[in-house]
Amino acid sequence: MSQCHAPGLAHDEMPQATTNDAHAHHAHTAHPAGAQPLARVALSATIHCLTGCAIGEVAGMVIGTALGWGNLETIALAVVLAFISGYALTMLPLLRAGIEFRQVLRIALAADTASITIMEIVDNLVMLAVPGAMDAGLDTFLFWGSLGFALVVAGIAAYPVNLWLIGRGRGHAVAHAYHRH
């Protein structure tokens, strides 16, 4: 596996918000000016990714359920829409900042692919595991409660991966390099 952080990004473009020294974090030493603890950056990235996933997942589940589609078709639509909305949440601010589309696409792919993939696998497995959730009507607590629960479990599952990736200058760290305040 290559040691590069992402296509088109130099090492000095990586965010200052990460640290590989877990002991420094636990010792509560000061972080460099403007830097955030690694765990906070990973949590923010997970919530950001979960928001994008949830938009697409909910839209796909609602559309598939409303149209009376089977589980496979509904899940396929939800997954496609989750990836689209997840990538879009990362791409839109970067495009508005004037970054070229191809570079923005590479940033979004590097930032979100692992997290969205984990969230979608976990979310859909939970939905399938809850008896009747996929067949419940849109006006039922079973549908919405199961979907909400599945999304929370998916976010919890993705957090350690985001933490690991960001700690190595990958994943959402790539996008955070462009979000300095």
Backbone torsions as a table, in degrees:
resi	resn	phi	psi	omega
1	MET	NA	137.6	-178.1
2	SER	-69.4	151.7	177.9
3	GLN	-90.0	-1.3	179.8
4	CYS	-69.6	151.7	-175.8
5	HIS	-80.7	-43.1	177.5
6	ALA	-168.9	152.5	179.6
7	PRO	-57.8	129.8	175.0
8	GLY	83.6	4.1	-178.1
9	LEU	-116.3	128.6	176.4
10	ALA	-82.8	158.7	-178.8
11	HIS	-58.0	-36.6	-177.9
12	ASP	-73.7	-3.4	175.5
13	GLU	-89.4	-2.5	179.7
14	MET	-72.5	149.4	-176.5
15	PRO	-67.8	154.9	177.6
16	GLN	-89.7	1.3	-173.1
17	ALA	-84.1	3.5	-176.9
18	THR	-114.4	159.3	176.4
19	THR	-145.1	142.4	175.7
20	ASN	-95.9	-0.8	-176.1
21	ASP	-98.7	88.9	-178.0
22	ALA	-62.8	-31.4	-179.2
23	HIS	-65.9	-36.6	178.4
24	ALA	-63.9	-38.5	179.2
25	HIS	-65.5	-45.3	-178.4
26	HIS	-70.0	-24.1	178.4
27	ALA	-82.8	-3.3	178.3
28	HIS	59.8	38.7	175.0
29	THR	-76.7	161.0	-178.0
30	ALA	-66.6	144.6	176.2
31	HIS	-95.9	153.4	177.2
32	PRO	-55.2	153.1	-179.0
33	ALA	-51.7	128.6	178.2
34	GLY	82.3	-8.8	-178.5
35	ALA	-85.5	150.0	176.9
36	GLN	-115.1	153.5	175.5
37	PRO	-59.7	146.4	-178.7
38	LEU	-53.7	-43.8	-178.8
39	ALA	-61.1	-37.7	179.6
40	ARG	-69.2	-40.5	178.0
41	VAL	-63.8	-43.0	179.5
42	ALA	-64.8	-39.5	177.8
43	LEU	-64.7	-44.1	178.1
44	SER	-60.6	-43.5	178.9
45	ALA	-64.0	-39.9	180.0
46	THR	-66.1	-43.5	178.9
47	ILE	-64.9	-41.7	178.0
48	HIS	-60.0	-47.3	-179.6
49	CYS	-66.5	-41.0	179.0
50	LEU	-62.8	-36.0	177.3
51	THR	-61.4	-48.5	178.4
52	GLY	-62.4	-43.7	178.2
53	CYS	-61.6	-44.6	-177.2
54	ALA	-62.3	-40.4	178.9
55	ILE	-57.7	-51.9	-178.9
56	GLY	-69.8	-40.5	-179.1
57	GLU	-63.0	-47.7	180.0
58	VAL	-63.3	-45.7	179.5
59	ALA	-59.3	-45.5	-179.8
60	GLY	-64.8	-43.4	179.0
61	MET	-64.8	-41.4	-179.9
62	VAL	-66.3	-46.8	-179.5
63	ILE	-62.6	-49.5	-179.4
64	GLY	-61.6	-42.3	179.1
65	THR	-67.1	-44.8	-179.2
66	ALA	-62.4	-33.8	-179.8
67	LEU	-85.9	-2.7	179.0
68	GLY	73.1	24.1	-179.9
69	TRP	-70.1	159.6	174.9
70	GLY	-74.7	172.4	-177.5
71	ASN	-58.6	-45.8	-176.9
72	LEU	-61.3	-46.9	-179.4
73	GLU	-65.6	-42.1	-180.0
74	THR	-64.2	-45.2	179.5
75	ILE	-65.3	-41.8	178.9
76	ALA	-58.8	-46.5	178.4
77	LEU	-62.7	-44.7	-179.6
78	ALA	-61.4	-40.8	180.0
79	VAL	-65.8	-47.4	179.8
80	VAL	-59.4	-46.8	-179.3
81	LEU	-67.6	-32.7	177.3
82	ALA	-64.8	-43.5	178.0
83	PHE	-65.1	-44.1	180.0
84	ILE	-60.7	-49.4	-177.7
85	SER	-70.7	-34.8	177.0
86	GLY	-63.4	-48.0	177.7
87	TYR	-64.3	-39.6	-178.5
88	ALA	-61.2	-39.3	179.4
89	LEU	-63.4	-31.0	176.8
90	THR	-80.5	-39.2	-172.8
91	MET	-75.6	-39.4	-172.5
92	LEU	-57.8	-48.4	179.2
93	PRO	-64.4	-33.5	179.6
94	LEU	-70.4	-39.3	175.8
95	LEU	-65.1	-41.6	177.5
96	ARG	-63.3	-27.4	178.4
97	ALA	-79.1	-2.7	175.7
98	GLY	91.4	11.5	178.2
99	ILE	-77.4	139.6	-176.7
100	GLU	-60.4	141.7	-173.4
101	PHE	-54.7	-46.2	-177.1
102	ARG	-63.2	-38.3	177.8
103	GLN	-68.4	-40.5	178.2
104	VAL	-62.1	-41.8	178.5
105	LEU	-61.8	-44.0	177.8
106	ARG	-62.4	-40.2	178.9
107	ILE	-62.7	-47.0	-179.1
108	ALA	-63.3	-42.4	178.7
109	LEU	-62.5	-43.0	179.9
110	ALA	-69.4	-36.5	-174.6
111	ALA	-76.8	-37.6	-165.1
112	ASP	-115.0	-19.1	-170.6
113	THR	-58.2	-49.3	-178.0
114	ALA	-63.1	-45.4	-177.5
115	SER	-65.2	-46.8	179.8
116	ILE	-62.7	-41.9	-179.3
117	THR	-59.8	-48.3	179.1
118	ILE	-61.6	-46.6	-179.0
119	MET	-60.5	-41.9	-177.8
120	GLU	-69.0	-40.6	178.0
121	ILE	-62.2	-50.8	-177.0
122	VAL	-65.7	-47.1	-178.4
123	ASP	-56.9	-47.7	-177.1
124	ASN	-73.1	-32.5	174.6
125	LEU	-65.1	-39.8	177.5
126	VAL	-64.7	-44.9	179.3
127	MET	-59.5	-39.9	178.9
128	LEU	-71.6	-29.3	-177.7
129	ALA	-78.1	-24.9	179.8
130	VAL	-79.9	115.7	-177.7
131	PRO	-55.5	122.6	175.1
132	GLY	83.5	-6.2	-175.4
133	ALA	-61.5	-43.1	-177.9
134	MET	-72.8	-19.7	-179.7
135	ASP	-101.7	-4.1	-178.1
136	ALA	-71.3	149.9	178.0
137	GLY	-73.4	160.9	-179.8
138	LEU	-66.3	-16.3	-178.9
139	ASP	-97.8	18.8	-177.3
140	THR	-113.1	149.7	174.3
141	PHE	-66.3	-32.1	-180.0
142	LEU	-57.5	-45.9	179.6
143	PHE	-63.9	-57.3	-174.9
144	TRP	-69.3	-39.0	177.6
145	GLY	-64.6	-42.9	178.5
146	SER	-65.3	-42.5	-179.6
147	LEU	-65.5	-43.7	177.3
148	GLY	-61.9	-45.6	177.9
149	PHE	-60.8	-44.6	-179.0
150	ALA	-61.3	-40.0	179.6
151	LEU	-67.7	-39.1	177.2
152	VAL	-63.2	-46.8	179.0
153	VAL	-61.4	-39.8	179.2
154	ALA	-63.3	-41.8	177.8
155	GLY	-63.8	-41.6	177.6
156	ILE	-62.6	-39.1	179.6
157	ALA	-67.6	-34.7	-177.0
158	ALA	-80.5	-25.2	-175.6
159	TYR	-54.5	-51.4	-178.4
160	PRO	-62.1	-32.2	178.1
161	VAL	-69.0	-43.0	177.0
162	ASN	-62.6	-41.2	178.3
163	LEU	-58.9	-47.4	-179.2
164	TRP	-63.6	-47.5	-178.6
165	LEU	-64.0	-47.1	-178.2
166	ILE	-64.4	-37.2	177.7
167	GLY	-62.4	-17.4	179.0
168	ARG	-110.3	14.7	178.2
169	GLY	74.5	21.9	-178.4
170	ARG	-120.6	-173.0	179.6
171	GLY	59.5	-134.5	-176.4
172	HIS	-67.9	-14.0	175.1
173	ALA	-59.4	-31.3	179.3
174	VAL	-63.9	-44.7	179.2
175	ALA	-72.2	-37.1	-179.0
176	HIS	-62.7	-23.6	177.0
177	ALA	-60.9	-23.3	-178.8
178	TYR	-100.3	1.1	-177.2
179	HIS	-113.0	29.6	179.6
180	ARG	-67.4	140.0	-178.2
181	HIS	-103.3	NA	NA
